[in-house]
Amino acid sequence: MGVPALFRWLSNKYPKIISSVIEELPQEVNGEEIPVDTTGPNPNGEELDNLYLDMNGIVHPCTHPEGRLPPADEQEMMLEIFKYTDRVVNMVRPRKLLMIAIDGVAPRAKMNQQRARRFRSAQEARENDEKKEELQKLLDRQQTKKSGDEVMREEVIQKTWDSNVITPGTPFMDILAASLRYWIAYKLNTDPAWKTMKVIISDATVPGEGEHKIMEFVRSQRASPEHDPNTRHVIYGLDADLIMLGLATHEPHFRVLREDVFFQESKPRTCRLCGQVGHKAEECTGKAKEKNGEFDEKQHASPLKPFIWLHVSVLREYLAVELQVPQQPFPFDLERALDDWVFMCFFVGNDFLPHLPSLDIRENGIDTLIAIWRDNLPSMGGYLTQDGHVDLRRAQLILQGLAKQEDAIFRRRRQAEERKAANEKRRKEQDQARNEERAQKRRRSSPVYDAKQKGSKAEPDADPTAGLELITPSRAHLTKEDKDLTHSMIVNRGAIYRANMENKSAAAVLKSKLMKGAPPEPAVESHSGSVEIEQDGSEPTSPSVLGKRKAGESTEAIEQEPEDAGTPGRDSPPPPAPKPKDDGMPVDTVKMWEPGYADRYYEQKFGVDPQDHEFRHKVARAYAEGLAWVLLYYFQGCPSWDWYYPYHYAPFAADFVDIADMVIDFDKGKPFRPYEQLMGVLPASSNHALPEVFHDLMSNPDSEIIDFYPEDFALDLNGKKFAWQGVILLPFIDEKRLLAAMEKKYPLLTDEERSRNTHGQEVLLLSEQHPLYQDLISNFYSKKPGPPEYQLNMRISDGLAGLVERNETYIPHGSLVSPLQDHGMPSLDDDHSLTVNYKIPKSSHVHKSMLLRGVKFATPMLNTADVRAVKGRAQNSGRSYGGAPFNGRGRGGQMNYSSDRPNPFAAHLDPRFANAPPGGMPPMPSGWVPPVPGADYSRGPPGPPRGGMSHQYPAQQGSGQYPGHQGYYSGNQGYQGYQGQQNSQGYQGQQGYYGGQQDRGYGGGGNGGGYRGGRSRGQSRDQYGGYRGGGGGGGGRGGYNRY
């Protein structure tokens, strides 16, 4: 998900959602490695059922890793993928199911982002190749000087492997799919821990993004009446949106597994010149460390990077506290509130829409939206979303609230940038002064200085580096008076560098440059007379595919790297960061902090007349349509394969006018074929991934679609400092033109090429020791075979629902041929596994936002202190940018964002409320009448109807009467929600308040129970604690009594 730093923000705000994975590693005994017995109990203290692998998060780092040399060829890449996958499976130990999902053809809305990333990736690869050629020339020069008569050229540089081939339809993806099928079958034959595990492979021929194919599977299993609501799920991946998707399933026992992104921050800092720890670059003596292997001039091999859990169940606990709104006039439903929270996260960023200009995750943009949501929820009359559908009328209230804060947000952002730039400038000046002072002291003690003082000349054959300080990038600016001293150092920089690296072989030198970053380039004399030298820095604290820290990057660049958008798990890496301005301030011609910014924004970014307000509303309506698309995509599956947002930039919140009147209806469409996606997202330099018949369309100047493949394109930093934060301005693909041009080439394809351009389906593999094996063998391979499409028996399949078909490539007990025999992966003569085609069952109804009946919750992780801390933070969260206070008692009072609210009282009141007439209260629509005529209940919510609360939806026919929303529990963990209509009981659950916290709820009265308004202690005297039922037919038990 395109939300940079979201994972870091979540883990900082909700610390208990993270815990370390306990991993048992193989032991070495007498030189022999003893594998871990994964049939034993899970060392993490809980047995886990299903593991889902978002496989692109494994493929990318295994094929083009950071910090080490890449695999030599694609076969070695497969071995690395097997090794990494095996490690993940061994640490999770799923007991029922493993699902491997590789990205297939994506919806059109995602292809625009993929196109931008792949074009930028190709540009980076070209730049890296140019750098490698320069390093090879340097290597040649060094070896020529070393060896007098014999010059041996050491070829260690290869062209950068094009990671753009990790896209559906390429030969590489065919190799990956075949290799994974072999490896899974091999493990089912040889590993005892896999004997009861079912494996589903959804390769790149199956349309859809990997994580969304996984979610489609989870939703399909939930729809089955026999699904176990206490299934323990684990999903591995590097995308932040896995957290949102985990919440959207409404499966409470869900974890996200990922590498610890903070692990690298604990690595010791190393010297930039020699790569050793214990000293800085300016203190380096150039002494080489002892070798550990032929080319190992670095640290000993790094330990395996640890993994962490993100517990979605604990995140649910945190949000259950944070999202409860005092005196809410309708029952609190945690599941609906969670959906609203996920929806609000989309405004801050996602893979399909640019984020709103006023929202940034690092400025607590989500907290700002939550504050507005809390303020407006009582007046909205319900939640923003329902089962993946957004109520645009209520969404407009949230956007109106944000619009009132936009000016203040932009001004505060500018003030923060100016303070930060001033602090950086001050630190820079202080560092420069200290460096100059050190240099002055060293010059006075050097032989060159003594010789100059004596008026004598240095010996002609003297070492020009003797006694001199090594040039280090931390000395960013050398003054004019240092110029004479440093001239010889600059001229003889190669000698200085060779002195520091004298004990390294040529290959080690080159590898050190490639893996640690090249040494500082020769200084360039500026027109001002000072010498600009690129700044040094130790190893970056959080490496990513953006590469090592570039010269001139501040620590901010490393801290703010998008570990989600920039990790190797998603497509191609975003661009590396360019040098910021000298003053540290980003270039921003729109000047959001000054009046008239909206006019400048639309004029510069969209190229339209600033007075064309109808265009602004058009952009806003397209964005609102996009929000509806994204929400459906997360909760119900892809609503349209063809839809996409047709602009590079987002509108302002103030531009969302009359969106409540919009009628949004998506045309489902159909996914592109693999070659069509390749032609839509790949640059011309990656045409080797496509059949040759299409090359001409991408490179011939006379091609009818040549404008789709620019070699150079604009990158708009959009007021940011770093390129990964910028906007890549590529023309959008015209689908009709693209498909028309390709249609003429299809007859020229070979049979093999045609086979790669088709859509496939999932396959199911299992061992012959699984109970389902004999059932399927009997149906498909007996003398009297059963139906060609077989419905799985969930009792035999251990909880797996779906349809299976015979796989024509599988032969029972046939040979398992290895595609990697030359790399030590053997073939098997007798295959004891089974492969069938698998169809994910289609549900007849929409996926409901609710918990299933029978859920058993674990012991809550949050204690009273945690709850108090969450509420304490929530009082001020989102307020620094203009939001209203948590409890409505801030200095400015509670903000009312609705322009047409008839109620003149506080924001928590129902807007439909009317004061009591002089003669007493008329009956409410439900028939309920307060027992005391004229009772002053204006400070509380309306009372419950006689006989309990009615539901918006009736219980499902034939499934029994379930308590809670739509036949399911509405609560979470210890906080069971309100009960349903069963036996016409009332309900209890909207509590009163005690010191700002909920203290007492109201219950329905079977015999029309009485009303009692009790003041809430710790609050103002006129704030009522709520209703309390009395009389015979007591209220249904429940409510959020835990807090």
N, C-alpha and C positions, 0 to 999 in steps of 0.2 A: 504494500500500500504506500502511496506517495505521501507519507506523513513523516518527514525527517524528524528524528529525535523522539518520536512518540514512545518507543519502548523505554528510552531513558526517562522520559517525563513520567510515565506510568510507574516505573519501579521506584522513582524518587518520591512520588506523591503517595503511593500505596506500597510501602516497603515489604509487607508480609506476603505479597503475591509472588515473590521470588524466593526460591530455595535452591540449594546446590544438588546436583544429581550425584548420587553415590554410585560409583562405577567400579566394578571389580575388573582388574586387568590381569592378563596372562602372567604367570610366574615362570621365571627361568630357573631350572634345576639341572645342575651339571651340564650347562651349556645347551640344554634342550628346553624349548618353550612349552609349558603346560597350559593348554587352553582352559578358559573358564567354563565351569559346568553351569550352563544357563538353564538347566532343568531344575535347579535349586530355587529356594525362595528369593523373591526380589529383594535386593539389599536396601531398597528405598522404603521398605516397610509396608507396601501395598501392592497387591497383584493387579496388573493392568490388562485389559481385555483387547482393545483395538489400537493399533498403531497406524497412522496415516503419514506417508512421506510425500511432501511437496518436493518432487524429485529434482526440479531445477535448482533448488537450494543445495543439492549435493553435486549435481553435474558441473555447475559453473566453478566452484572452488577446486574440484578435482581435476578439471581440464586446463585451467589457467590459474594456478594458485598464486598467492601473494607470499613473498619472502623466501621463495625457494624456486629451483628450476622446474619448469613444467615437464610433464611426461614427454618422452621422445616421440611417441606416435599414438595413434588412436587406440591401439591394442593395450598399451600401457595405461591409457586413460581409463579404459574399462576396468582394469585391475584396481586402479585407485578408487573408482566408484564402488566396486564390490567391497573393498576393504573398509571404506567409510560407512557404507550401508550396513555392513555386518556389525560394525562397532555400535551404530545407533540401535539396531535391533537387539543386540546383546545387552545394552544398558536399560532398555525398556522392557524387554522380555514379554511381548504380547502373548497372551495365552489362547486367543481365539482367532484374530484376524490381523493380517498385514495388507495394507493397500498402498500401492505405488502409483502415483499419478504424475505424469509428465505433461507439461503444457502442450495442448493441441492448438488448433486454429482458434484465435481469440475473437471476441466480439469486435466489431468495427470501432467501438469507443475506445478499446484498449490498443488497437493497432496504431492509432495516432501516436501514443506514447512510445510503443515499440519502435516505430519508424524513427522518432527523434533520437532514441537511445542508440539504435543501430547505426544511424548516420554518424553520430558523434563517436561511437566506438570505432568505426572504420577510419575516421579522421585521426583518432588517437593512435591506432595501429600504424598508420602511415608515418606519423610523427616519431613513434618509437623506433621504427625501422631506420629512419634517417639518423636518429641518435646512435643506434647500434653501428651503423656504417661509420660514423665519426669515431666511435670508440675502437672499431676494428683498425682504422687508420692509425690511431694513437698507439694501439698495441703493436702494429707493424713497425712503427718508428722506434718504439722502445726496444723491441727485439733486434732490430737492425743495429742499434747502437751497442747492444750487449754482445752480440756475436760478430766477431770481426769477419771471418772468412765464410762461415756457413750461416745462412739465415733460414731458420725453420719457421714457416708461417703457421701459427696456431689458430685454426679455424674453430671458434667456439660459439659463434653467433649464428642464429638461424632467424629466419623471418618470423614475425609475430604470428602465432596461430590465430586464425580468424574465428573468434567466439561467436560470430553471427551465424555460424552453421548450426548453432543450438536453436534451431527454428524448425517447426514441422515441415516435412517435405524434402529435407536434405538427405543425402546418403548417410551422413553421420547419424541422424536420428534413426534410420533403419538399422544401422549397426548397433546402436544403443538398445533398441527394442529387442533385437535378436539376442544380444548378449545378456540382457536382464532375464529373458525367458530361460535361457540356458542356466544361468547362475541360480535362479530360484528353484528350478527342477533339480539341480545338483545339490542344493542345500536340503531339499525335501528328501532326497535319497540318502544323504550322509550325516545330517545333523539331528540328533535325538530331540533337541528342543523344538524342532519344526514339525514333528510328526502329527501333532494335533492342531496345527495352525493352517488356516486357509489363507491363500494369497491372491489378491486381485491386482492385475496390472492394467492400468489405463494409459496406454502409450500415446505418442504424439499424433497417431492417426485418429484418435477420438477427440472431437471438437471440444473446446473449453479450456480455460486455465486450470492448472493442476489443483489448486486449493478449492476452486469452485466445483470441480468434479467430485472432490472429496465431500464437500458440503451437500451436494446433490445426493450422494450415497447416504450420508447420515440422515438427511430428511426423509429419504425413502424408507429407511429402517424404522424410524420413529412412527411412520404411518401404519406400520404393521401392528395388528392387535396383540401379537405375541412378543413384541419387542420388550426387552428388559430395560426398564427406565433407570436402572442402576449400573448400566454399562459404563466401564471406565475407559475414556477415550484419551489418546495422546496424538497430537499432530506435530510433526517436525517441519520446520521451515524458517526462513529468514525474513519473511515479510511481516510487517506490523499488523497487516489486516487479518492475520490469523487470529489475533486476539479478538477483533470485532466479530469475525466469523464464528469463533467459539461461543461468544455471548449470544449470537443470533440463532444458534441451534437450540437454545434453552435446554441443553443437556447440562445439568449442574456438575457432573463429574467429568470435567474436561481440563486437560493440561496442554500447554504449548511447550515444546522442547526446542531449545536452540543453544548454539554455542554462547559462552559467556562473553559478551561484547566488552566487558570491563576487564577481562583477564589481562589484555596487553598493557593496560594502564599500570599494572604492578611490575612490569618488566624493568630491570635496572637500565638507566640511561647509559648510552655508550658514546665513546668518542667518535666523532665523524670521520677522523682521519685513519685511525687504525682499527676501529670496530671493537675495542676492548672496553671493559667497564672499569670504574675506579678513578677516572680522571676526565677532564674536559678537553676540548680540542686545543685550547690555547696552552694547555699544560702538557700536550703530547710530546714525547721524546722520539717517537718514530720506532721504538723498539718493538720488534715482532714478538708475538706470543708463540708458545710452543704449538706445533701442528698436532691436529688430531685427525689424521687422514691425509691423503695426498694433497687435497686442495682446501682443507678446512683451516681457514685462518680466522674463523669467527668463533662464537661461543660454541660450547658443546651443543649437541642436538637439543632443540627445545622440547620440553615435555608436551604431551598431548594437551590440547586446549580443553579445559573443562566445559561441561554443559550445565545448564540451569533449567529448572522448571519455572514456568509461569502458570500459577494456579488460577484458572478462571473462576473456580468456586470461591476463592478468597476475594477476588475482585468483585464478585457479586455481593459479598458481605459488605465491602467498603461502600459500594454504590447504593446498597439498601439503606445505609445510614445517610449518605449524602443527598440522595434524591427524594427523601421524604420531606414533604412541604407542610408546615404547620397550618391547621384549620383548612385543609383541602376539602372542598365541598363534595367530593365524590371519593369512593373507596380507593385506597392506595393499592396499586397493582404493580408489584416489582417487575414483572416480566414486561409489561408495557413501558414502564419507566426506563428499563434497560434498553429497549428498542429506541426510545427517544434519545438516550445518551449516545448510542451508536450513530444515529442520524445526525446529531449535532457534530460529531467528530468528522463527518464528511465535509463540513464547511471549512475545516482547517486544512484538508488535503486528502486527495485520493488519486487513484491511477487514471481517472476518467475526466476529472474536472480540475481546473486550476483553483487554488484556494482564494477566498475573498481577500482583497487587499488589506482589510483591517484586521485580519485574523492571522496569528502566528503562534505555533505551538510553544515557542520559547517566550512568548509574552503572555502565556497562560490563556490563549485564545479559547480553549475548551471551557475553562473556568468562567470566562466572560459569558459564554453562551449559556452555561448552566445557571449562572446568576439571573440572567434574563428569563430563562425558562422557569425558574422557581418563582420569580416575581409575577409571571403571567399565567402560570398553570391554574390557579383558582379561577381566574376570569375566562380562561379558554373553554372551560366546561368539559375538558377531557384531554387525553394525551395527543401528542403530535402525530403519532403513527399507530397503525393497527395492522398487524400481520403483513408488514412490508408495504403498506400503502400510506402515503403522507396526506394529512389534512392540510391543504394549502392555505385555508383561511387561518388556521392556527399558526402555521409556519410564517405567515406574513406578520403576525404579531411579534414573533421572535426577531424577524428581520427589521421591523420598525424599531424595536428596542436597540438593536445593534446600530441602526442608522443614526440614532440620537447620540451615540457615543463615538462615531467614526472620527469626527474632527478632533476630539480630545485624544483618541488613540494615536492618530498620526502626529499630533504635536508632542505627545509624551514619547513616542518612538524617536522622534528627532532629537529631543532633549537627551534621551538615553544614549543615542549615537554620539552626540557631541561630547557628553561626559566621558564616554568610553574613549573617543579619539583623543581628548585632552589628557586622559590618564596614560594612554599609550605613548603619546608624544613626550610626556614628562618622564616616563620610564626610559624611553629611548634616549633622551638627552642625558639622563643620569648614567645609563650604561655607557654612552659615548664618553662622558667625562671620566668615568672610572677606567675605561680602556686606554684613553689618552694618557692618564696618569701612570698606568702600568707601563705603557710603551716608553714614556719619558724616563722612567726609572731604569728600564732595561737598556735603553740607548746609552745612558750614562755609564753603565757597567760593561758595555760591549767593547771589543777590540777596535771596531771601526770607529766608535766614538772617541776612544783614546787616541787613535791615529790622527783623526781630524783635529783634535785638541792640540796635538804636538806639531801640526802643520806638515806632517809627512804623508806620503802616499802609501796605499796598501800594496802589498806584494802582488805582482801581476798574476801569479798562479795561485793566489790564496782562494780558499773556498768562500764563495760569495755568501754562503748561508751560515758561516761560522758566527756564532754569537748572536745571530738574528732571531727575532721572534717569528715563529711560524705565522703566516697569514691565516687568520681564521675568520669565517663569515660573521662571527659575532661582532667583529669590528666593522660596523656597517659603513662608516664614513671616515676617510683619512683626510686630515687637513692639509693645507698647502705646505706647511712647514715640514710635514712628514714625507713630502713627495720625493725629495732627494734620497732619503733613506730607503724608501720602498721601491724605487725604480729598479734597482738591481734585483730585488726580490721578485718583482713582477717578470722581469726579463728571464730570470733563472728559476721561474716557478716549477718548471718540469724537473729540475735537479732537486728542488726541495721536496717535491712529491715523491720522487724516486728514492730519496733518502728515507722517507717515512715508510716506504713500501719495499725496501731493498731485499728483504728476505722472502718476498712472495713470488711465486711463479707467475708468469704472464696470465695464465688462465685464472689464477686466484685473484689477481688484480682486476681483471675484467668482470669476474663474477661478483666481486665486492662492489664494483660500480653499479652493476645491474641490479643487485639485490638490496643495496643500502643507499643507493643514490650516488650519482657521480660526484667526484670532488668538485669543490668550487671552481667555476670557470675563471679564466684570467680576468682581472679587473679591467674595467673600461674607464678611461679618463673622460670626465665630463667637461662640458664647456666652462663650467664654473671654476675649474681648476682642482676640484676635489676628486677623489677616486671612489667610484661606486663599486662596492664588492658585495656579492650576494651574501645574505646572512646565513649563518650556520644555525643549526639546532640539533639537539639530540634526536634519537629515533622518535618518530611520532608515537604518541601514547595510544592511539587507537587506529592502527592501520586498517585500510579498507582497499577496495579496488580502485579508489582514487589515487592510490600510489603513496609514496612517501611524501613527507611534507616538502612542498616546493619552496624555493628561496623566496623570502619575503612574506610567506604565510605567517600569520600570527597564530597564537595558541587557539584563538577563537575558531580558526578554520578547522582545527583538529577536533575541538570539542563539539562543533556544530556539524561535523560530517554526517550525512544522512545514513546512519547505519542500516536503515531499512531500504531506502531507495538506492543506496550506493553499495549494498552488499552484493557479492557475486551470485547470490541466489536468484536475482531477478534480472533476466534478460541481459542487457549490456550495461557496463558501468556508466554513470554520469561523468561529465567532463571534469578534469582536474581544475584546481583553483588557480586563477591568474594572480599576478601581483596586485595588491591593493595600491591605492594612491599613497603618496608619501605621508599625507596627513591622516591616513587611516579611514577616511570618510568615503563611502561609496558614491559613485556618480548618480545623481538622480535629477533629471531635467524636468520631471513632473512636479517635484517639490510639493509632496502631499501635505506638508505642514503649513503651507501658505494658502490663503484664500484663492479660489479659482482652480483648485487642483483637479476637480472633476472635468472641467472643460479641457484642461491641458492633457489629462489622461486619455480622454476619448479622441482628442485630436492627434496625439502622438502615437498611441497604441493601436487605434482602430482606423485612423486616417479619415475621420468623418468631421463634419461641421460641428463645432462645440454647441451650437444651438439646436442640433437635431436630437431632441429629447426622446422622440419616438424610437430612434435607433437604440438608445440606452434601454428603453423598456423592452425592445425586441431581444437584446442580449440577455436581459434579466429573465425574460420568459424562457429563453433557450436554456438558461442555467437552472431555472426551476424544473424544467422538464428533465434536465440531467440529474437533479437530485432525486426526482421520482424514479428515474431509471436505475440509479445506483442502489437505492433502497430496495427496490424489487429484486435486483441482481443478488443482493446479499441474503435476502430472506426467502425468495421463491425461485430463484434461478433466472437465467438471462431472459428479460422481457422482449428484447429485440436484438437480432444479430446485426442489423443495419444501422441503428441509431448511433450518432456521435455528436459531440458538442463542437460546433463549427467555428470556434474562435480560439485564439491563443491566450486570451486574458479573460479574467472574471469581471463582472460588474461590481459596483458598489452596493452596499446593503440598501442605500437610499433609492436605488433604481428599481427595486421590486415593488411595482405599483399594480394593484388590481390582479395579482396572481391568484387570488382566491376564486376568481371567475374562470380560471383556465380549466379546460377539459382535456385531460391527457390520455391518449389511447395509443399504445404502441403496436406496431405491426411486427409480428414475430420474425418473419423473414427466414433466412437460412444462412448457415455459416459459409464463408469462403472455402474453396478448395485449397489444399496446401500450397500449390504453386501460385495461386492468386494472392495468398497472404505474403508469400516470399516476394513477389513482384511489388507488393504494396508497402513492405517495410524495409527491404534491403537496399543499400546503395549500389551503384554500378560496380564499385570495387569488390563487392562480395558476389558477383554474378557466377563465380565458380560453384556456388551452392545450388544453382539452377541448371536445368538442361540447356544445352548450347543453343537450342532453337530460340530461346528467349533473350540471348545476349544482345542481339542486334537492337531489340526494343529499348535496352537500357543505355546503349553507348553510341548508336548511330545518330549523328546530328539531324538526320532526316526522319527519325522515328516520330510517330504521331504522339508518343507520350514521353518524349525526351525531357520535357519540362518537369517530370516527376523526379528526376535524378540529378539534381544540381551537385556539382563537385564542391562548391563553396556555398556556405549558407550563413545567415546572420545569427548571432547569439546576443540576445538582449539581456543584460544583467538586471534590468528592471529595478534599479536602485539597490542591488545587492553587491557584495564585495567579491563573491566567489562564483565561478562559472557553473558549478552544480546547482546553484540557486537560480540561475538565469533561465531564460525561455529560448528554446531552439526554434527558430522561425523557418519552418519548412512548409511548402505548399501542401494542402490537403489533397489526398488522392480522389480523383473523380472516378467513382466506381464504374460508371457506364463506359467511359473511355477506356479504362484499364481492361475490363472484361472483353470489350469489343476487339481490342488489339490482340489479346491473348487467344481469343477464339480462332483466329486465323492460323495460329501456330500449333494448335493441338493435334491436327492430323499428322504432323511431322515427328511426334514423339514415338519412341520405341516402346515395346511392351513393358519393359522394366521401368521406364520412366513413367508410364501411365499408372503402374501399380503404386507408385509413391504419391500419386495425386488423388487418392481415394480416401474416403472416411472409413475407419475401422470400428471395432467395438472392444469392450473389455474382455479379458480372459481370466478364468478362475483356475488356480492350480492347488493341488493338495496331495498329500502322501497317501499311499495305499493303507497306512495304519489309521487313517481318519475314518470314522464311521460312515461318512458320506461317500467314500470311495466306492464301496461295493454297491451302494444304491444307484450311483450314476453309471457304473460299468454295466450293471444289469439292464438299465434302461436303454443305453446306447449301443452296447456291444454284445448283447445276448442273441440267441437264435431267433427270439421273438422280441425285437426292440420295441420300446414304448414310443410315446409321442416325440416328435422331433424337438419340441419346445417343452421342457420339463420344469414344473413348479417345485422349487425346493421345499422340503419338509423341514421346518425350522427346529423341530425337536431333534432331528437327525443331523442337521447342519450346524447345530449348536448356535442357533440364533440368527443365522443368515437368511434373509428373505431375498427372493428374486427368481428369475427364469434363467435356465441354462440351455445351450444347444451344443450339439456335437461339433468338435473342432476337427476340420478335415485334415489338418496337418499332423494330428496326433494318432499314434498307433500304440495300443496297450502293450506294455513290456517290450517296446521297440528299443532301438539304440538312441542314446542321447549324445548327439554330436557336438563337440565343443568347438566354438569359433576361435578359441584362444589356446589351442594345444601347444603352440610354439612358446607360450608364456606360462606353461606349467599347469594349465587347467585341463584335466583329462576328460576324455569321452567315457561314457558308460555303455556297456553292452546291453544291460537289462535295466530299463527305466522303470522305477517303482513309484512314479508319480502319475498324476492324471491332469490333463489340460482340457477344459471345456470353454466355450464362449459363454459370457455372462451378460445378462441384461439387468440394469438397475430398474427395479419396479417403479412404475409411474403411479403416483397417488391420484385418487379421484377428487381430492379436496386440497385446499391451500394449506400450507404449513402454518399451524397456529402458534402464536407466541404465548406459550404456557408450559408448565411442568406437567409431566405425565403422572397419572395416579400410581401410587406405590413407590414414589421416590423416597429413599432413605438418605438423610443428610449426615455427614460426618460431624464430629465435634467442631463447633465454630472456632475459627482461629483468632478472631478479634475479642479482646477482653474489654472491660469497662474503660480502661485508660485509652485503648485504641479508639473506641467509639467517641470518647470525649475529645480526643485529638482531632478526629475527622470533623466533628461538629465545630470545633474551635477554628480549624483552618477554613471551613466552609463559610464562617461568618465574614471572612475578608476575601475569599477567593473571587477573582474576577472583578474586584471592586477598584483596583488601581487604575483601571482604564474607564472608569465612569459608571460601574455597575452599582446596584442598590445593595444595602446591607443585608446580610443573611436573615436577621430577625426583624427587619423593618424599622429599626430604631437607631439608624445612623444619623449623622449630623444633618444630612439633607432629606431625611424622611424616605419613605418608600416611593419608588418611581412608578408611575403609571404610564405604560407604553401604548395603551389603547386610546385612540383619538375619539372613539364614539361610545365610551362606556357610560351608561346612564347613572351608575351608582356613585354617589359623591363620597362614599366612605373609603375605608382602607382597602388595599388591593386584594386581601384574601376573601372578600365577600363575593357571593354569587352576584353577577351583574343583573340577574333577573329579579333580585330581591326587591320587595316593596314593603314600606312601613305598614304596620298594622292600622286598620281603620279604628275610629274612636269606639265603636260598639263591640269590639272584640275581633278575634281572628276568624276568617272564613276557613273552611276546610281546605287542606292542601290537595293537589291533584291526586295524591295517593289515598286520600281519605283520612289522613292522620291529622289530629287537632291537638295543639298544646293544651294541657290541662288547666293552665291559668290564663284566662282571657287577658289579652293585652300584655302578656309577659314580654319583658325586654330581652329578646334573644338575638339582637342585631349583631352581637359580637361572635356568634357561633354559626356553624353550618346548618342547613336545613335538616330536620329530623328524619329518621328512617320511616318508611311506609309500614303500614300494618302488615304483619306476616313476613317481614323480612324484605331484603332488597331483591328486586326482579332483575333478571339478567338480560343483556342485550341479545344473547343468542340462547335458544333452548338447548337442552341437553341432547346429545347425539342419539338418534333413534336406535334402539336395539343394543346400545352399549351400556345401559344402566345409567343411573343418575350419579354423576360425579360431582363432588363439591368444587366450588371455585369457578373461575372464568372459563367459559366454553367447555365445562365438564372436566376441568383440571384444577389442581391446586394453584393458587395465585401467589402463595408466599414463598419464602426462601429460607431454607435451613431452619433455625429455631423460630422463625417468625411466620407461622402458618397464616395464610390469608383468610379472608372472610369465607364463610361457608355458603353453599348454594341454597336453592329453594327447598331442598329435601325436607319433608315433613312440615313445610311452611314455617320453619323457624326464622326468627329474626337473626340479626348478625351483630357481631361486636368486632370492632377493628379500627374505627376512626377514633383515636383516643384524644383525650384532652391534653393539657400540657402542665408540666411541672418544671418550673425554672427554665422554660424554653424547650424542654424535652417532653415527650409524650408520657402522660401519667395515667390517664383514665379514659376509656372509650365509652361509647354509648351502645346500648343493646336494644334490640327490637322488643317490643312488648306484645306477647301473645294476646293479652286482653287489653290492648291499648295502653300499655304501661305509662306511667307518669313521666313528666319531664322535671329534671332537676339541674339547674345551672350552678356549677360550683366554680368559684374563682380558682385560677391556677396560681399556686404558690410560686413566688419568685418573679412573677410578672406584674404588670400594672393591675390595679384593683378591679378594673372593669373588664378584664379579659376572662372569659368563661372557660371552665375546664371541659365543657362538652355535655352531652346528654347522657343520662343514665336510665336504662329501662327498668321498669317495675312491673309487677303483676305476674300472672300465671305462666304464660308460655315463654319462658326466658330466651334471651338472645342466643344465637348460635355461637359457639365458642370460637376463638381465633384471635385475630388482631395481632399487631406487632408488639406483643407484650414484652419481648426480650429487652427492648430499650425503653 
